[in-house]
Amino acid sequence: TFNIGYVGTISKWIDFTKIKRTLKEINNIEYHFIGPCELDQMLEDSRINFHGPVNYNEIYNHVKDFDCLIVPFNVDDKIEAADPGKIYGYINYNKPIISVYYKELEYFSKFLYFYSTTEDLLDLLNNMVINGFERKYSKDERIDFLKKNSWDMRANEIRKFLVKII
């Protein structure tokens, strides 16, 4: 069985329709959700596992055994307007990453396998099951990206900008 993980708040923005369809059509996958749940009712499926909130410094202990991570959002105006901060964390975990496509995520295209439709997601997952869950990026690309996008680097950029305008 291949384990697909999601880390974050579990709410109405999760596209459980696509997730349920993948479970119906691919027998050897299951999903793991880590984070607080805002849903009124939990989904009843033996291959959808809700682990609840986890302390930040303990997340990796859960994620390390996942075959890949997923961003299974229903794309709407709210999702499209939000900063996709989750992706930085996912890249840090050094796992293959599957994500629904929306324009804000183009910046991360070197790291993400995108899908739009349910059929795209099914094709992607079937290929990964057959060919192994390979990352789209190398270790060096990951480290370089994380260094360039660290809080220290961002603070330096802000300082440079502020010096110019003051």
Beta strands, then each sheet from edge to edge (+ up, - down):
strand 1: 2-7
strand 2: 29-34
strand 3: 48-52
strand 4: 68-71
strand 5: 97-100
strand 6: 112-115
sheet 1: 3+ 2+ 1+ 4+ 5+ 6+
end
